[in-house]
Amino acid sequence: MVSVLILTKNEEQDLPGCLSSVNWCDDIHVFDSFSDDRTVEIATAAGASITQRRFDNWSAHQNWGLRNISFKHEWVIYIDADERVSPGLYQTLTSLEFKDIAAYEVQRRDFAWNGRWLKHAQISPYYLRLFRPGKMRYERLVNPVSIPDGAVEKIDGYLDHYPFSKGIRFWLSRHIGYADMEARMRLEDMQGSKKFSIGKALFARDFSVRRYHQKGIFYKMPLRPLIKWLYMVVMRRAFLDGRAGVTYATLQSVYEYFIVLRTRELLDSKK
């Protein structure tokens, strides 16, 4: 079987459902950033192992966890508290004949606040979430890039994600924080004249590598929030997801505008 890794920070609302979706696992690890609600109590009652560390940034935090947590099994599936292992993914995990590779890509389904799957609006469908801990590392402060040390393959089954489980207000608040980190990385890239590859942005086999180079190129484009909205609504046909799809595309465009504003603010502070 596989071990389960769940990252938490004040997740008393979402954690019970997350733990319920992996109650078949005999090695569940909750990697907590010193929550001050009932997160640790809930995890302990469910029989999970608790490891705590102060959060600094996403890649450093995740890399520390993979290096320092003692997993029972060779393979680990990593999930967030607002995600659920679907029955289909569970069936795949129980029947999978693991190969001599570094990781497997898992398809994620994002759901809107009304429970509708954002099938068309969702931009990032595949993630390297099932891996050998010693064969995985992360880069970037936020929206980290997964760097596997070896080959990867895709598996069947969905990892279900509920990003609006705590409401729109929480989503906006969290993305303001993400925008700050994205802006700081954008500033570092500008100062370091970092190069991004169009070839990798279009053709890299690993989705996280494609996304990394796509972001680097995308950040240099004018009218970026509008371009993102048009891409999601027109090219990806987010309108087919109904009002929820168009609203989600608008929220993602607002997030891009947060990044633009914060980047300008940081640039002005250095003048």
N, C-alpha and C positions, 0 to 999 in steps of 0.2 A: 504494500500500500504506500501512501504518500503522507508526509507531514504537512501541516497547515500553518501558515504564518499570517497573522492578522495585525495590522498596524492600527493603533488607537490613540485618541486624545479626546477625552470627554464624549464617549460614545455609548452612554447608557441607553439611549433611545434605539440605536440601530444594532448594537452588538447582539442582543438576544436572537434576532432573526438571522443574523450572520452565523452565529454559533449553531443554531438549529439546522442550518443548511449543510453543516460539516460534522454533525453529531456522529457520523459513521467513522470518523477518524480517531485513532488511539494516540495521536501525538499533535495536539493543538497548542500553538504558541501565540500568546498575545504580547506583542511588542508595544509597550505603552509609554507615552511621553508624559508621565506623572500626571495622570488625570486627577481632577479634584471633584469628580462626581462618583457614581456607583460603578464605573467601568470595571475596575479591578475586582470589586466584590462580585459582579456578575460573571466575570471570566473565571474567578476562583471557584464559584459555585458550580460552574459547568465542567470543572476538572481540567481547565487549561493551565499550562505553565506560563508564568508571568515573568517578563524581563522588562526593566524600565531604564530609560535613558532620556536625557533632556534633548528635545528636538532642536537641531541647528539648521539643516537644510535637507531636502529630500534625498539626494544622492549619498551624502555622508551618513545620514541616518540608516538608510537601507543597506549600504555597504557594511556598516558596523554590525547590523543585525545578522547578516549572512556570515560574517566572520566570527561572531561571538556566541551565537545561540547554538546549543547542541541539539541537533535534530536526530530523531530516532531512525528515520528512513533516509534513503539515498536521494529521493526526490521530494521537492517541496512545491506546494501550490500557494502562491501569495495572493491574498485578497484584502480588500479594505472593508471596514465595518458596514459600509452602505452597499456592499456587494453580496451576492448569494450564489452559491454553486447550484446550478439548476439540476433537476433530476437527470436530464440528458448528459450533462457533463459528469455527474456522478457515475452513471453507467459506463461512460468512456474510461474514467479513472479506474474502475474496478476490473475492466476487461483489457486494459491497455497492456500490450507487450512492449515494455520500455526498450528502446534502442540505445545503442552506444553513441548518443549525441548529447549536446549541452542543454537543450531546452525544447519545449513545445510551445507553439503559439496557440492561444485560446481566444475565441471570438467573444467579444463582449456586447451585450445589448443594453443600451441606455434607455431608461424609461422616464417619461415626463411625470409631472405632479399628478396628472389624472390617470396614471397607470398605463398610458399608451406607449408602445415601443416606438422610439424615434428611429425607425428603420432607415429612412432616407436622409434625415437631418444629421444623423451621427456621422462624424468625420473619421473617427479612429476605431475601427472594428477589431483589430487583432493586437494582442499584447503577449509578450513573453512572460507568462505567469506560472508556468510549470517548468521547473528547472532543477539542475543539480547545484546546490549552493556554492560549491567550489568552482563552478564554471560560469558564474554570473557576477557582473558588477554594474554599477550605475554611474552616469555622468549627468551634469546639469543640476542647478539648485532647485528647479521646479519642473514639473513634467519631465522627469528624468528619462534619459535614453538608456535602454537595456543593452548591455554589451556582453553577448555570450561568447565563451571561449570554445567554439566548436559549432557543429552543424545544428540546424533547427528544423523542425517540421510542424505542420498544423495537425490539430486533433478536432474531433467532432464535439459538439455540446457547447452550451452557452454559459458564460459568467454574467449574471444579471446585475445591473448597476442602477441604483436609485439616487441620482445626484441631488434630487429635490426633496429628499425624505424629511429634511428639517425646514423646508420652505424656501421661497424665493429670497427672502431677506438674508438668510444664512448663506445661500449660494452667492449672492452679490458680495457679501462681506468677505467670504473666503476668496473670491476671485479678485477683489481689490488687493488682498495680500499676495496672491499669485502674480498680479500685474506688477507689483513692486519688485518682486524677484526677477520676473522676465525683463523688466526695464533695466535692472542692474546688470544682468547678463548681456543685454543688448549694448549697453554702454561699454562693457568690457570688450565685446567683439569689435565695436567701432574703434576703440583705442588701440586694440591689438591688431587691427586690420585683418581679422580672421577671414579665411577663404571658405566659401561654401560652393559645393559642386552641383551644377544643374543635372549632370549625369546621375549622381547619387540621389538627388531629389526625385528623379523620375523612375530610376531603374534599380535602386538598391533592393536586394531581396528582403532584407529585414525592414519591417515597417517603421520601427523606431528610428533607424538610421535615415530612412527616407524623410520622416517627419522632421528630424533634426535639421537636415539640409533645406527642406522646404521652408521651415521657420526662418532660417538664416537669410534666405533669398526673399521671402515674403516680407520680412521686417524692413527691407530696403525700398519697398514699393510705396508710392504715394496713394492716398485715399484707401489705405489698407482696410479699415473697418467696413467701408462700403463694398470693396471687392469681396471681402469674406461673406458678407450678407448675400450678395448676388451669386457667389459660388454655391453657397448652401441652398438658397431658395430656388435658383434657376438650374444650375448644373447638376446638383445632387437631388433636386426636386423635393426639397423639404416640405413644400406645400402639399405633397401627397400624404404627409403625416397630419394634415389638418392644422387647426389653429395652434396646437402644441408645437408642431414642426416649425412654423413661421416664428412663433414666439421664441423658441429655442435658438433659431438662427439670429434673431435680433439680440438676444442676450449674449451670444457669442461675439457678435459685432461690437456690442457695448464693452465687453471684456477687452477686445482689441483696442478700443478707444482709450480705455483705462491705461493700457500699456503705452500708447502714444503720449498721453498726457504726463504720465509719470516719467517717461524718458525725457521729455522736454524739460520737466521740472529739474531732473538731475543734471541735465546739460546746462541749464541756466544757473544752477548753484555752483558750477565750476568756472563760471566766467568771472 
